[in-house]
Amino acid sequence: MRFSDSIALVTGAGSGIGKAAAFRLANEGARVILVGRTASKLENAAMEINESNKIPRAEVFTADVTDEEDVRELADFVKEQYGDLHVLVNNAGGSVHSKIMDTSSSDWDFVQNTNLKSVFLVSKLLGKLMADSSGADGDFTQNRSIVNIASLSGHQAGAHIPHYSAAKAGVINFTRALALELAPFGIRVNSVSPGFAVTPLTEQGMKNEQFVKAIRRNTALGRAGEPGEIANVISFVASSEASYMTGSDVLVDGGWLIK
């Protein structure tokens, strides 16, 4: 298995792509720390993961990853309980809908904090643990990887989500900067940009027939993606199979941008 003896951490792991990524990593041998704000969602996800494996592989840590003190406590927990971290998936995110002229500063800040500041804080504090561990053992051949979840909207601005589009474009460029900084420690950093997938973020839209028809019409593959399909790509990018890949963004959009 690709992640045997690895410690992985996934933010926004209670549902959608984060939950699917945690499942995939655990099923490939990783011990996975599920992080998010809603304990009940995390606990249900961890229970499902543990029930599907002979050896329990999932543990829960409740935290608001936009809060630096919460993230610091998370980093302390990982260091004390595991002593290392090999794979970090920054998946926490969210959005609201508004035109630029109608967007309040509080909505702008909420979306930026949830999608971009969280990636900065978690990468800064957990990335330091990864770098310190890498430097301590001197073995830069051991797989260590950070995967930041960006979005198709970071490439092509979406209607009525200017704050989300700006934040996800920021995630893509922050990923490149972080990749350059952590390369000397043998830590690879990449981003994955999903297109339209069936997640809580698109749940309401998927109930709208016109929205679904638009996805079918504008996506080369003619459908929305499933969280597991995005998780497949995340697990590849995080694995040693992508050992010569850093600072890259991988679009998983069903061919939206080529239409």
N, C-alpha and C positions, 0 to 999 in steps of 0.2 A: 504494500500500500504506500501511496506517495507521501503520506504525512505521519507515518509511524514514528513514535517517540517525539512528536512535535507538540508544542503548546500554541494554540491559536486563540485569537480574540476577535469577536465580531460585534460591532456596534449596530444598533437598530435591529437586533436579532430576534425580536419577538414575532415578526410576521414578514411576509413578502420575500424579497430577495435576500435580506439578511438571514431570515430563518432558513431559507433554502441553502444558502452558503454554509451556514453552521452545520446543517445536516450533511452536506457533501463532505466537508472537512472531517467531521466525526466519523462518517462511514469509511473514510480513507485513512483512519488511524489516529487522527489528532485528538488531543484533549482540548475541548473548546469552552471558552468563557463567553457566555451570552450576556451582552450589556444593553441596557435600555432603561427607559423611565418607568415602564409599566410592569411591575413585578409579576402580575398574573399571566401576562402574555409570555414573558420569559420563562416562567415556571412551567407553563404548558408546553412550550417548545422544548425545553430541557427534558421534560418527562417523555415526550415523543421520541427524542433522540436516544435517550437512555433505554427506553423500552425496545428500540430497534437494534441495540447492541448488547452482546453478552456482558461486556464490561461497561459500566457507566462512564460516559465520556464528556458529559455536559454539566457545567456549573453556571450559576446565575450570579451576576453582580448588578444591582440596581444603581443607576447613576444618570445624571443629566450631563451629557457630554459637551454642553455649551457652558458649563460651570467649571472653572479651572480647579476649584477646591475638590469638587467631585472627581474630576479626572486625576488629580493628584492622589486622592485616596484609592482610586482604581489602580494606579501605577504601583502604589505601596502594597496593595493586596496581591497583585501579580508577582511582585518581587518576593514578598514574604512567603506566599503559598507555593509558588512554582519556581522562583529563582531565575526564570528565563522566559523569553517569548520569541517564537519563530515566525509566526504569521499574524499579521494585523489586517483586518478588513474594516475600513471606515465606511460604513453603509448608512449611518443615521442621516435622515433627511426629512423634508416636508415642504409644503408650499401652500400658498393661498392664491386666489385669482383676482387680478385687478389690472386696469390700464395704468400706465405710468402716471398720468395726470391725476388719477384717483387713488394712488397708493399712499397710504399713511407712512410716516417715518417708523412707526412701531411695527407695521407689517414688513417693511423693508428690513428692519433690524432682525425681526424674528426669522425671516427666511435666510438672511445672510448668516446669522448665528447658527441656525440648525444645519445648514448645508456646507458652510465654509469654515466658520470659526471652530466648529466641532472637529473638523479634519485637522486644522492647525493644532488645537490643544492636545488631541489624542496622539497625533504624530509626534509632537514635541516631547511629551512626557513618556509615552510608551516607546517611541523611537529611541529615546535616550537609554532606556532599559535594554533595548535590543542592541544598541551600539556598545554599551558598556559590557554586555555579555559576550558580544563578538570579540571585543578587544581583550577581554579577560582570558578567554580560552584560546585566542590566537588562531582559531580555525575558521578562516574566511571561506572555506569550501562548504561549510554547513549552510543549508538553505535557510535564508532569512528574507522575508518579503513583506512589503506593505502594498495593499491593493485599495485604492480609493475609488468609491463608486461615484462617478460623474453622471453624465446624461447626454443623450442626443441633443437636448436643449442647450448644452454647452457649446455645441457646434452650430446649431441653427436655432435662433431665438424663437420661442414658442409664443403663441397668442395669449395675451393676458397673464403671462408669467415672467415679466421683465426681471424681477428680483431673483427668481429661481434660475433663469437663463444666465444671468450675470454671475451668480454664485457658482454654478456648475462649470462655467468657463474658467472661473477662478480656481476651482478644484483641479482642472486639467493642467493649468500652468503651475500651480503650487506643487503638484505631483512632480513636475519636471525639476523644479528647484530642489525639492526634497531628495529626489533621485541623485542629483549631483552632489548634495551634501553628505548623503549616507553611503555613496559608492565606496569610499575608502574603507568602510567597515564591512564590506561584502553584503550590504543590504540592498536588495533591489526594490524599486518603488515604481509602480505603474497604476494607471487608472483604467476602469472599464466604464464605457458609456452605453447604458441600455437605451433602447428605443422604447416604444410603447409595450409595456408588459402588464399582465394582470396582477396588480398589487393593490394594497389599500389606497395608494396615492391616485390610482386610476379607477377605483371601484365605482364611484358615482358616474364617471364618464362612460364606463362600460355598460351602464344601464340605459344609455341614450343610443337609440338605433342609428341616428345620424353620425354620432361620434364613431361608432363601430364601423359603419360603412366608410367613413373617411379614412380610417386606419387601413381597411382592406384595399381601398382605392389607391392610397398613397404609399403603401409598403410593397416592395417587390415580391415578397413572399405571401402577401395577401392576408395577413393575420397579425394579431398581437402575439407577443412572446409570453412564455411561461417563466415564473421565477426560477425553476430548475434549469432552464436553458441558459439563463444568465449565470447561475451558480456554477454550471459546467465550465464556463469561460473564466470565472473568478478563480476556481480551483486550479485550472491549468496555469494561469498567470502567476498564482501564488506558489506553484510547485517548482521543483528543480528542473522540470522539463522546459521551463522558460528561463533557464539559467543565464542566457546571453541577452536578456531583455530587461531594460530599465529605462525610465523616463518616457515610456510609450503610453498612448491611449488606444484602447481597443473598442471599436464601435460594435455593438451587438444590437442592431436596429432593424433586422429583417430586410435590409435594403432600402430603408426610407430615403437616405441621402442620394441614392443613385437614380431615383425616380424623377 
